């Protein structure tokens, strides 16, 4: 299997078929080194509660393989991420009483963690987060 790396070449390692960045917080979460509140997981992605939610139910869809940003995603993982989103959105919205949902991807300087992740932000008429992460997790898990 051939991989091309643009950034962090000295820190990225192969573990089986999954590429990891030893300094990446999301890779550490995926490896179980850092705890998270998972609401979905399969062989390719994990969906976790955002620790700094903009709204109640703000979750992150993260591929288990380390992709720096959306430009490095291959078609298979991109399609899989969107399939997972389509699968979890109805449950997420109904359990939280959301009226809509926004998907967001940061890129460049606005992408704080350089491991691709998709934000899912339930919409309640633009109100801010009111519940704790633990309260929301108990509702949607």
ChimeraX attribute file (.defattr): number of C-alpha atoms within 10 A of each C-alpha:
attribute: neighborCount
match mode: 1-to-1
recipient: residues
	/A:1	3
	/A:2	3
	/A:3	6
	/A:4	7
	/A:5	11
	/A:6	7
	/A:7	10
	/A:8	13
	/A:9	10
	/A:10	9
	/A:11	11
	/A:12	16
	/A:13	14
	/A:14	12
	/A:15	9
	/A:16	6
	/A:17	8
	/A:18	12
	/A:19	16
	/A:20	22
	/A:21	22
	/A:22	14
	/A:23	11
	/A:24	17
	/A:25	15
	/A:26	26
	/A:27	21
	/A:28	15
	/A:29	17
	/A:30	20
	/A:31	12
	/A:32	10
	/A:33	11
	/A:34	11
	/A:35	10
	/A:36	15
	/A:37	17
	/A:38	17
	/A:39	18
	/A:40	13
	/A:41	16
	/A:42	10
	/A:43	8
	/A:44	15
	/A:45	19
	/A:46	21
	/A:47	25
	/A:48	21
	/A:49	22
	/A:50	21
	/A:51	13
	/A:52	10
	/A:53	19
	/A:54	16
	/A:55	20
	/A:56	24
	/A:57	28
	/A:58	23
	/A:59	27
	/A:60	24
	/A:61	24
	/A:62	23
	/A:63	27
	/A:64	23
	/A:65	23
	/A:66	22
	/A:67	21
	/A:68	21
	/A:69	17
	/A:70	15
	/A:71	9
	/A:72	15
	/A:73	16
	/A:74	10
	/A:75	9
	/A:76	9
	/A:77	16
	/A:78	13
	/A:79	12
	/A:80	14
	/A:81	21
	/A:82	12
	/A:83	11
	/A:84	18
	/A:85	17
	/A:86	11
	/A:87	11
	/A:88	13
	/A:89	15
	/A:90	12
	/A:91	13
	/A:92	22
	/A:93	19
	/A:94	11
	/A:95	14
	/A:96	16
	/A:97	12
	/A:98	17
	/A:99	12
	/A:100	12
	/A:101	16
	/A:102	10
	/A:103	12
	/A:104	12
	/A:105	14
	/A:106	16
	/A:107	15
	/A:108	8
	/A:109	8
	/A:110	9
	/A:111	14
	/A:112	9
	/A:113	15
	/A:114	21
	/A:115	22
	/A:116	24
	/A:117	25
	/A:118	19
	/A:119	20
	/A:120	23
	/A:121	22
	/A:122	24
	/A:123	20
	/A:124	17
	/A:125	9
	/A:126	10
	/A:127	10
	/A:128	12
	/A:129	16
	/A:130	12
	/A:131	13
	/A:132	12
	/A:133	20
	/A:134	10
	/A:135	12
	/A:136	18
	/A:137	18
	/A:138	10
	/A:139	12
	/A:140	14
	/A:141	12
